[in-house]
Amino acid sequence: MTDNDLYAGLQTIFNTVFRRAVPITPELTAKDVPGWDSFRYISIIAATEEHFGIKFLDTDIDDLRNVGDLAEAVKRRVQPPC
């Protein structure tokens, strides 16, 4: 999976969860998006797992600080290190 594919998937997830266009960047955080509360955070995590066919570990979720961290966590789950 390319970074473009990954971010396109995440963009779809964010647009669906927020029910509007939310332009994402690796630096985007919850404080940058009105309405990004704990419910939406859980929805983003669940939708990401479903979309990419992965399951995050608690440690993956604990380390998320922005969309870039989420993308890196997806990469680790989709393409585990050799």
Sequence and secondary structure as in RCSB ss.txt:
>XXXX:A:sequence
MTDNDLYAGLQTIFNTVFRRAVPITPELTAKDVPGWDSFRYISIIAATEEHFGIKFLDTDIDDLRNVGDLAEAVK
RRVQPPC
>XXXX:A:secstr
  HHHHHHHHHHHHHHHHTS     TT  GGGSTT  HHHHHHHHHHHHHHHT    HHHHHT  SHHHHHHHHH
HHHS   
